[in-house]
Amino acid sequence: MMVAVFDGLTVVKITGRANANAAVDFKLLMNGLRDRGHRRFALELSECQMMDSSFSGTLAMLGQKFANGDGCKPIHLISPNAKVIGLLESLGVENLFGVLTADALKPENFQAVEPTATTKADVTRTCLEAHELLCALNPANVAKFKDVNAYLAEDLKKLEGGGK
């Protein structure tokens, strides 16, 4: 992940795969930026090959959390590919985000973000939270993620020492 600020818009560039492992660092980064006063966000996705449900659920969670009730989208997507748009549509969360073009962005202005040390429990917790939110936002997702949520909840319980 890389970050840049353009005219008050904080842009996070995602390259490669936006998956469960990346979701933890993404959530920490976005919450940290928000805590430091950033309010307008965009994800530059021109080099994002794919996005999984854990990452998209985390993205949706942040979209809801950052909304301020004025009807404006708190997070915009820049140059998402058809797979990413298709996933967001199939999960019923595409309405949480606006779409922008990348015309004004200059890649040399981006700064790399160092990944954090995350545990398996961090990743599992983030995945579970993401999938639970996807189910809450769209009842059609309940059937899709019922088994995933059960597995993640049990795995998290074991990882946190509550199971055998």
N, C-alpha and C positions, 0 to 999 in steps of 0.2 A: 504494500500500500504506500501511496505517496500523497502528500497534502500540499495544497497551494491556496492562496487567497487572492481573488480577483474582484476588485471593486466591492468588497464586503461579502462576496460569495465564497464560502469555504468549500473547496473542491477536493474530494478524496478520489484518487485514481486507483481503480482495482484492475490488476492484470492477472491473467491466468484464470484459476478456478476460485470462485467465491463460494467456499464450502463451509462445513461445520467448524473446521479448525480456524479458518479465517474469521468466522463470526465472532469469536471471543475477542480477538484483537480489534475488530471493527467496532464492536459495542463499547469497549474500553476507550478507544480513540474518539468516537463520536460523543460519548458522555463527557470525556475530558475537554473536548473542544467546546461543548455546550457550557460546561462549568466555567470556562475561561471567557465566556461572553459571546461566542459565535452563535448566530441565530439563523443564517441562511446557508443551506447545504445543498451540494450536488454530488452525485457519484459519476465520475467519468468512466464509462464502461466500454469504450471502443476496443480495448484489448482484453476484456473479460470474456473468456471462452464459454463459460457456463456458470450458472448459479444454482445451488441446491436449495431444498426447502428449508433447511436450517438457517442458511444465510438470508433467504428471502423473508422468513419469519422474524428474524432479528431486525432486518430492515423495516418490516412492517411495524414491529414493536417500537422502534425509534421514531418512525413516522407518526405514530399515535402519541407517543410521549412528547415529541417536540411541537405538536400542533398547538396553536395558541387560540383557536376558536374564531379566527377572523376569516376562515374559508380559504386561506392561501395554503398551498402545499409546502410543508416545512423541508421536504427533501425532493430534489429533482434528479432525474436520470439523464445523463448525457450519452448519446449514441449507444443505447442498449441494442444488442442484436435480437433477432427474431426469437431465439430460444429463451432468452431472459424475459422478453415481453410475453411470450407464450406461457411461461411458468407463472408469472405474476397474474396473468389473466385466469389461468386454470385454478389458481388458489383463491381468486376473488379479491385480490388486494391491489390491483393495478390502479384503482381509483385513489389510493393514498399518495401517489406520486405524480409530479409533472414531468414533462420531457423537454429538454433543451438541446440546442445544437452546440457543437464544439468549436465554432468559428473563432472565438476570441481567446481560446486557451493556448498557452504556449508551454509545451512540455518542459522546457528548461526551467520554468518557475516552480516546478514541483520539488518537494523535499521528501526523501525517503523516511518512512516511519519504521522504527525498529520494533520487531515483534516482541511480545512479552513472554515470559515463561508461564505457560499454562499447563494445568494438570488435566488428566483425563476427566476428573470430576468437573472442572471448569467447562470443558467442552460438552460433556453430557448434560450439565445443568442448562447451559445456553441452548442446546438443541431441544431439550424438553420445554423450556420456556417458549421458544420460537414456535414449536409445533402446537403447544397448547393455545397460543395466541391465534395461530392460523385457524384452529378449530373454533375458537370463540368468534372470530371475525366472519367465518363462512361455514355454516352448518354442513355443507357438502364435504368439507375437509375432515369431518369427524370419522367417516368411514375410511377415508384414505389413510389417516394417521392413528387409528385406534391401536393397532398392534405396535406401531413405532412408539407411541406415547407410553404404553404399558411396559415395553422393553426398556425404554430410557428411564422411566421412574424406578423400575426394579434395579437397573444397573447403577443409578445414582445412589440409591439406598445402600447398595453393597459398597460402593466407592467411599461413601461417607461413614462407613463402619456400622450401619444400621441393619445389615443383613449378612447372611453367611455365604 
